[in-house]
Amino acid sequence: MHLSGELSKREDGLSFSGRISASAHLACSRCLEEYSLPLDLPFDLFYTTAPDGAAGERNRIDDDMVTRVHYDGARIDLGALLSEQVYLGLPLKPLCRPDCLGLCARCGTNLNGGDCACAEERTEDPRLRILKNLL
């Protein structure tokens, strides 16, 4: 994992923007094969010592509030920053490739490697034959 960024002091806190580069090892949600996903994650955060994240008297959260983070005024926890940004950058449904065929529902064979033996044994459900005629 590589973190690079620029930290600048402002009157009401610290502005921290940069980029995280990493490689995540994930399991495909269709075929369950492990694969490596390169991550290049830009971030732009504002650290403030205000107890309520610098919301002040406002009750409504605006777009700028999403990037505001409270800190103790002495240290910024880079571990929390890294883990949060990496989790936000991971796909909800990881796929080894966009055209992944997944596993056979009957025998569990990975269909990316070829057809399974039960593909030849499949028979039509007579109840659904009328739907096939509509196509």
C-alpha positions as CSV (number, residue, x, y, z in Angstrom):
1,M,0.0,0.0,0.0
2,H,1.3,3.4,-0.9
3,L,-0.1,6.7,0.5
4,S,0.9,10.1,-0.9
5,G,-0.7,13.4,-0.2
6,E,-0.5,17.0,0.8
7,L,-1.4,18.3,4.2
8,S,-2.1,22.0,4.6
9,K,-3.2,24.0,7.6
10,R,-6.3,26.2,7.4
11,E,-7.7,28.5,10.1
12,D,-10.4,26.0,11.0
13,G,-8.5,22.7,10.6
14,L,-6.3,20.7,8.3
15,S,-6.9,19.9,4.7
16,F,-5.5,16.5,3.6
17,S,-5.7,15.4,-0.1
18,G,-3.9,12.7,-1.8
19,R,-4.0,9.2,-3.3
20,I,-3.8,5.7,-2.1
21,S,-2.4,3.0,-4.3
22,A,-2.8,-0.7,-3.3
23,S,-3.6,-4.1,-4.6
24,A,-6.6,-6.0,-3.1
25,H,-6.9,-9.8,-3.3
26,L,-10.6,-10.6,-3.7
27,A,-12.8,-13.6,-4.5
28,C,-15.0,-13.2,-7.5
29,S,-18.7,-13.2,-6.5
30,R,-19.7,-15.3,-9.5
31,C,-17.0,-18.0,-9.9
32,L,-15.3,-17.7,-6.4
33,E,-11.8,-17.6,-8.0
34,E,-9.3,-15.3,-6.3
35,Y,-8.0,-12.4,-8.3
36,S,-6.0,-9.2,-7.7
37,L,-7.6,-5.8,-8.1
38,P,-5.3,-2.7,-8.4
39,L,-6.7,0.2,-6.5
40,D,-5.9,3.9,-7.2
41,L,-8.0,5.9,-4.8
42,P,-8.0,9.7,-4.6
43,F,-9.2,11.4,-1.4
44,D,-9.8,14.9,-0.2
45,L,-10.6,15.2,3.6
46,F,-10.8,18.0,6.0
47,Y,-9.8,17.4,9.7
48,T,-11.3,19.6,12.3
49,T,-11.2,19.8,16.1
50,A,-14.8,21.0,16.3
51,P,-16.7,18.5,18.5
52,D,-19.6,18.0,16.0
53,G,-17.5,17.8,12.9
54,A,-17.7,21.6,12.4
55,A,-21.5,21.5,11.8
56,G,-22.0,24.4,14.2
57,E,-25.6,25.5,14.4
58,R,-26.6,23.9,11.2
59,N,-29.0,21.0,11.3
60,R,-28.8,20.1,7.7
61,I,-25.8,18.2,6.3
62,D,-24.4,19.6,3.1
63,D,-22.1,18.0,0.6
64,D,-19.0,19.5,2.2
65,M,-19.8,17.8,5.5
66,V,-19.2,14.4,4.0
67,T,-15.4,15.0,3.9
68,R,-15.1,16.5,7.4
69,V,-13.4,14.3,10.0
70,H,-13.0,15.0,13.7
71,Y,-9.5,14.6,15.2
72,D,-8.0,15.4,18.6
73,G,-5.9,18.3,17.4
74,A,-2.6,16.5,17.9
75,R,-2.6,13.4,15.7
76,I,-4.3,12.0,12.6
77,D,-4.9,8.3,12.6
78,L,-3.6,7.2,9.2
79,G,-4.7,3.6,9.8
80,A,-8.3,4.6,10.0
81,L,-7.9,6.8,7.0
82,L,-6.4,4.0,4.9
83,S,-8.9,1.4,5.9
84,E,-11.9,3.7,5.4
85,Q,-10.7,4.8,1.9
86,V,-9.9,1.2,0.8
87,Y,-13.3,-0.1,2.0
88,L,-15.0,2.7,0.1
89,G,-13.0,1.9,-3.0
90,L,-13.8,-1.8,-3.1
91,P,-16.5,-2.9,-5.5
92,L,-19.8,-4.1,-3.9
93,K,-19.9,-7.1,-6.2
94,P,-16.3,-8.1,-7.1
95,L,-15.9,-9.7,-10.5
96,C,-12.7,-11.3,-11.8
97,R,-13.8,-10.0,-15.3
98,P,-16.9,-8.3,-16.6
99,D,-18.0,-11.4,-18.7
100,C,-17.5,-13.9,-15.9
101,L,-19.9,-16.9,-16.4
102,G,-19.9,-18.0,-12.8
103,L,-20.6,-21.5,-11.5
104,C,-23.0,-24.1,-12.8
105,A,-26.1,-24.1,-10.6
106,R,-26.3,-27.9,-10.7
107,C,-22.7,-29.3,-10.4
108,G,-20.7,-26.2,-9.4
109,T,-18.3,-26.3,-12.3
110,N,-16.6,-23.0,-13.1
111,L,-18.1,-22.2,-16.5
112,N,-15.2,-19.9,-17.4
113,G,-13.2,-23.0,-18.1
114,G,-15.8,-24.5,-20.4
115,D,-19.1,-26.2,-20.3
116,C,-20.0,-28.7,-17.6
117,A,-21.2,-32.3,-18.1
118,C,-24.7,-31.5,-16.9
119,A,-25.2,-29.0,-19.7
120,E,-25.9,-31.9,-22.1
121,E,-28.4,-33.5,-19.7
122,R,-30.6,-30.5,-19.3
123,T,-34.2,-30.9,-20.3
124,E,-36.8,-28.4,-20.9
125,D,-39.5,-27.9,-18.3
126,P,-42.7,-28.6,-20.1
127,R,-44.5,-25.9,-18.2
128,L,-42.2,-23.3,-19.7
129,R,-42.5,-24.5,-23.3
130,I,-45.2,-22.0,-24.0
131,L,-43.0,-19.1,-23.0
132,K,-40.3,-20.3,-25.5
133,N,-42.9,-20.1,-28.3
134,L,-43.4,-16.4,-27.5
135,L,-39.8,-15.6,-28.4
